[in-house]
């Protein structure tokens, strides 16, 4: 599949300092919600791979035998409550850049989901705020998905 040029290419963040701060404050892996969720899953006896580069989208948690992948999506970077967030961004600094950047992230998430499902993977995505609010509930959803896959 040909790679698309992101729609934010050519646009620049408000400043190099702002860009560096944004990158520095957002970890790509081992975020607090990821660690919390992995800890709960591990305590339940589940074994998995983390930050699995061999699959599209580099899933955060992968259950290879069951073919289940889990993504922990940051609310800002992956566009939670997009209509509301987009309206706020439109009123902020460098709106074009941020709206295009997050829009492309969301598009890429959909592309990865389609690819993984085409390969037979079950894809689960959870917002960081949902994990923080109800980690046990998210762990239960993952357990249910794994049990369903094992029955199939």
N, C-alpha and C positions, 0 to 999 in steps of 0.2 A: 504494500500500500504506500503510495506516495505521501510524503510528509507535506502538510500544509504550512505555509508561512503564517505564523501567528498574526492576528489582526492588530496587535499592539506594537509590532515591529515598526520602527521609525518614530514611535512616540517615546517620550522619555519621562521618567519619574520626575517629581517636583525638583529634586536635587539629588546629587550623588549621595549626600549624607542621609537623606530620607530613604533612598533605595537601600543603602547599607543597613540602616536601622530596621527596615521592614524585613530584609532577608535574615538579619541576625536574630530577630525576635521570633521567627517562625522556623522551627526545626522540621526537617524532612522526615526524621524517624526518631523513635524513642521519646515521643511526646508524653506528657503526663497521662492523658487519656489512654494512649496505647499501652503504657506500662501498667496502668490500673487494670485494664481489660485483660492483658496477658497474664497478670498475676492471678486474677480470678479464675481464668481458664486453666492455668497451670495447677492451682490448688484443687481443681476438680479432676485432676488426672489427665487432662488433655495435653497432647504433645503436638507441636506445630513448628513450622518454619516462620521466620519473621523477615520482613523487608526482602521479599523473594524476587530477585532481579530477573529470573528466567521467565516470568509471565508478564503479559502486557499490563502496564500501570504500576508494576512493582508493588503488589499487595502487601499490606502491613502484616497480616497473619494468614498463613496458608496451611490447610489441612490436605496434604497431597493425596492420601488414600481415598478420602471422601470427595475430593475435588471441590472443596469449598474454600473460597477466598473472602477475606474480610478487609475492608478499607475503613480507616478512621479518618474522616474528613474534617478539616478545620472549618469552622463556621464562616470565617471571612474568605479564605482562599478558595473555597469550593462553592460559595454562593448560597449559603443558607438564607431562607426568606429573601430570595433574590429581588423581587419587585421592590420591597421596602429598602433593602440594602442599596440597590441601584439608584433609587431616588435620593438617598442620602449622599451617595458618591457623586451624583450629578451636581450637587451643590458644594462639593469640596474642591480641593486643589487637584489639578491635573486629572479631571474627571474622565476624559477620553481614554487615557492610559489605563486607569484602574478598572473601568467598566469593560474595556476590551480584554484586559489581562484576566480578570475573573471569568468573563464570558468564555474565553478560550479554555480555561481550566475546566469549566463545566462541560464544554463540548468534548474535550479530551476524556473526561470521566465517562461520558456516554459511549465514546468510541471504544474505550477499554472494556466496558461492560459488554458491548456487542461482541467484541473479539473473544472474550473469555467464555461467554455463553455459547458462542459458535464452537468452541473447543470442548464444550460439555461441562464447564465449571459453573457452580452455583455462586453468585456474587451477592455479598452482603455489604451494605454501606451504612455507617453510623456516624452521626454528627458528634463532634467533640462535646458539645453541651449536653447532649442526650446521655452520653457515657458518664459525664461528670454527675449528672442529676440522678441517673438510675443504672449504675454499672451492673448490678445483679440482674436487672431485667434484660439488659443487652446480652449478658453472658447466657442467660436462659434462651434467648432467641437463637444464639449461635448453637447451643446444645440441641435445640429442637431441629434446626437445619441439618446438623450432623446426623441425628437419629433418622430423619427422613431420608437422607442420602444412603444410609446403611441399609434401610429397608428396601430401597429400589433395586 
